Amino acid sequence: MSTVVHIIGTGTIGEPLISLFTDFREHLGIDEVTFHKRTPLLSDRSKIKHLMARGARLATNKDRVADFEALGLEVSYTAEEALQRATVVIDCTPAGNDNKDAIYSDPELGHVKGFLAQGSAFGFGKPYARGVNEEALDGDADRFLQIVSCNTHNITTLVRTLAREDDGDFSLERASFVCMRRANDVTQPSGFVPAPNVGKHDDELFGTHHARDAYHLFKTLGQELDLFSSAVKLNTQYMHSIWFNLVLRRDTSLEEVRRRFEDSPWVAVTDKSQANLIFSFGRDHGYYGRILSQTVVVVPTLMVRRKREIYGFCFTPQDGNSLLSSVAGALWRIEPDWQSVKRRLEPLSRWVYQEI
Ligand SMILES: NC(=O)c1ccc[n+]([C@@H]2O[C@H](COP(=O)([O-])OP(=O)(O)OC[C@H]3O[C@@H](n4cnc5c(N)ncnc54)[C@H](OP(=O)(O)O)[C@@H]3O)[C@@H](O)[C@H]2O)c1
């Protein structure tokens, strides 16, 4: 039996994920990488050609095959054939939940070991972030996983790193976050904003979806935490930045906060305070420009007030954290053993930085 990873969508998150799986196919234990591209566009041809040159195989809807071939792109499978061959499917579209209802729930796809969708697919399956809730995942029950959004990765990593005690309990009284989001990704031709654009608090308990999603992720660990978030979109294409405030139920110190961040395998610490410097580090040293760490914490901004209140700023490394969790989650669905996942992920560890 071949192990086939099928990725749906070739956008900001789909494109580097297809590359990751093809470039590291052997180490990851994958025989074939297929991907579904929906719209045949001349402007996307160079990207598709390059993905195919790396070894990935194109699939599309039956009624679009001729259009792709007219662009000179060889279609290996129809969408249905690709799903029939897939061991695991990673949905990288904004329509994960619609696709679950319309396609993935079909009993004819019972052979697929796992379906993963991304941040916007709230409710798709058990929420997952690498390094935060592996112990909550159940190999028999969790065939559907939602890889949480990049900012939810960041928030949950901050909380777990600073508030989790050795017994697994969390000493968190409450936490607040201001997510200062980039307007759009450098790959996206629309959606830029001319000036800071503040967001509504449309969730009466959590403020915005970022804290709500983090709450649900911790709930998988049996923790119901008091989290709140606000969001503002900034007129930048660099990275998201987050201001955070955690209030603990016990005393702490600046030394302990710094030590916890420095000791975490998922946190990169930095002395750089400008997003462009972190972004360009990713461009120069990252995989496809991506930093795969969960968060980049700016050490000089850290502060402890009244012994229990922690303040600071950090950057969300683009979508690198979602990419790492997507690969880890897919490998876990193929073989549900976290030690083996860790071994298979080893070639990617050079992009999970401890310092930037
Ligand atoms: N961008 C980020 O930084 C980021 C970070 C973390 C998580 N995410 C999440 O990742 C998901 C995708 O976001 P993105 O930024 O990568 O989007 P994107 O750049 O707009 O790309 C979306 C892709 O999905 C395809 N698509 C859309 N609907 C489809 C459908 N019904 N069937 C097949 N393909 C379909 C599009 O294909 P065509 O162009 O061929 O039509 C396109 O390739 C979202 O859930 C988002 O929340 C994004």
The ligand as an SDF file (V2000), in Angstrom:
LIG
                    3D

 48 52  0  0  0  0  0  0  0  0999 V2000
   -2.5170   32.7630    4.9920 N   0  0  0  0  0  0  0  0  0  0  0  0
   -2.0880   32.4610    6.2030 C   0  0  0  0  0  0  0  0  0  0  0  0
   -1.1380   33.0680    6.7310 O   0  0  0  0  0  0  0  0  0  0  0  0
   -2.7280   31.3700    6.9900 C   0  0  0  0  0  0  0  0  0  0  0  0
   -2.1230   30.9780    8.2060 C   0  0  0  0  0  0  0  0  0  0  0  0
   -2.6840   29.9380    8.9330 C   0  0  0  0  0  0  0  0  0  0  0  0
   -3.8410   29.3420    8.4860 C   0  0  0  0  0  0  0  0  0  0  0  0
   -4.4210   29.7450    7.3100 N   0  0  0  0  0  0  0  0  0  0  0  0
   -5.6640   29.0850    6.8860 C   0  0  0  0  0  0  0  0  0  0  0  0
   -5.4010   28.3190    5.7180 O   0  0  0  0  0  0  0  0  0  0  0  0
   -6.5880   28.2610    4.9210 C   0  0  0  0  0  0  0  0  0  0  0  0
   -6.2470   28.7220    3.5220 C   0  0  0  0  0  0  0  0  0  0  0  0
   -5.7840   30.0580    3.5960 O   0  0  0  0  0  0  0  0  0  0  0  0
   -4.8060   30.6750    2.5040 P   0  0  0  0  0  0  0  0  0  0  0  0
   -4.3480   31.9740    3.0610 O   0  0  0  0  0  0  0  0  0  0  0  0
   -3.7760   29.6860    2.0790 O   0  0  0  0  0  0  0  0  0  0  0  0
   -5.8370   30.9530    1.3010 O   0  0  0  0  0  0  0  0  0  0  0  0
   -5.5210   31.4540   -0.1800 P   0  0  0  0  0  0  0  0  0  0  0  0
   -4.1100   31.9150   -0.3040 O   0  0  0  0  0  0  0  0  0  0  0  0
   -6.6260   32.3550   -0.5420 O   0  0  0  0  0  0  0  0  0  0  0  0
   -5.6630   30.1120   -1.0370 O   0  0  0  0  0  0  0  0  0  0  0  0
   -6.8610   29.3920   -1.0690 C   0  0  0  0  0  0  0  0  0  0  0  0
   -6.6920   28.2010   -2.0030 C   0  0  0  0  0  0  0  0  0  0  0  0
   -7.8510   27.4040   -1.8420 O   0  0  0  0  0  0  0  0  0  0  0  0
   -8.3360   27.0350   -3.1340 C   0  0  0  0  0  0  0  0  0  0  0  0
   -9.7740   26.8130   -2.9800 N   0  0  0  0  0  0  0  0  0  0  0  0
  -10.6740   27.6430   -2.4390 C   0  0  0  0  0  0  0  0  0  0  0  0
  -11.8780   27.0380   -2.3710 N   0  0  0  0  0  0  0  0  0  0  0  0
  -11.6970   25.7990   -2.8840 C   0  0  0  0  0  0  0  0  0  0  0  0
  -12.5650   24.6960   -3.0830 C   0  0  0  0  0  0  0  0  0  0  0  0
  -13.8410   24.7630   -2.7360 N   0  0  0  0  0  0  0  0  0  0  0  0
  -12.0400   23.5500   -3.6320 N   0  0  0  0  0  0  0  0  0  0  0  0
  -10.7460   23.4990   -3.9850 C   0  0  0  0  0  0  0  0  0  0  0  0
   -9.8700   24.5160   -3.8130 N   0  0  0  0  0  0  0  0  0  0  0  0
  -10.3590   25.6460   -3.2720 C   0  0  0  0  0  0  0  0  0  0  0  0
   -7.9400   28.1460   -4.0720 C   0  0  0  0  0  0  0  0  0  0  0  0
   -7.7980   27.5610   -5.3280 O   0  0  0  0  0  0  0  0  0  0  0  0
   -7.8490   28.3310   -6.7320 P   0  0  0  0  0  0  0  0  0  0  0  0
   -6.9950   29.5530   -6.6090 O   0  0  0  0  0  0  0  0  0  0  0  0
   -7.2910   27.3360   -7.6790 O   0  0  0  0  0  0  0  0  0  0  0  0
   -9.2990   28.6280   -7.0090 O   0  0  0  0  0  0  0  0  0  0  0  0
   -6.5650   28.5460   -3.4670 C   0  0  0  0  0  0  0  0  0  0  0  0
   -5.5490   27.7240   -4.0040 O   0  0  0  0  0  0  0  0  0  0  0  0
   -7.6440   29.1030    5.6440 C   0  0  0  0  0  0  0  0  0  0  0  0
   -8.4010   28.2500    6.4860 O   0  0  0  0  0  0  0  0  0  0  0  0
   -6.8080   30.0190    6.5240 C   0  0  0  0  0  0  0  0  0  0  0  0
   -7.5030   30.4130    7.6700 O   0  0  0  0  0  0  0  0  0  0  0  0
   -3.8810   30.7430    6.5420 C   0  0  0  0  0  0  0  0  0  0  0  0
  1  2  1  0
  2  3  2  0
  2  4  1  0
  4  5  1  0
  4 48  2  0
  5  6  2  0
  6  7  1  0
  7  8  2  0
  8  9  1  0
  8 48  1  0
  9 10  1  0
  9 46  1  0
 10 11  1  0
 11 12  1  0
 11 44  1  0
 12 13  1  0
 13 14  1  0
 14 15  2  0
 14 16  1  0
 14 17  1  0
 17 18  1  0
 18 19  2  0
 18 20  1  0
 18 21  1  0
 21 22  1  0
 22 23  1  0
 23 24  1  0
 23 42  1  0
 24 25  1  0
 25 26  1  0
 25 36  1  0
 26 27  1  0
 26 35  1  0
 27 28  2  0
 28 29  1  0
 29 30  1  0
 29 35  2  0
 30 31  1  0
 30 32  2  0
 32 33  1  0
 33 34  2  0
 34 35  1  0
 36 37  1  0
 36 42  1  0
 37 38  1  0
 38 39  2  0
 38 40  1  0
 38 41  1  0
 42 43  1  0
 44 45  1  0
 44 46  1  0
 46 47  1  0
M  CHG  2   8   1  16  -1
M  END
$$$$
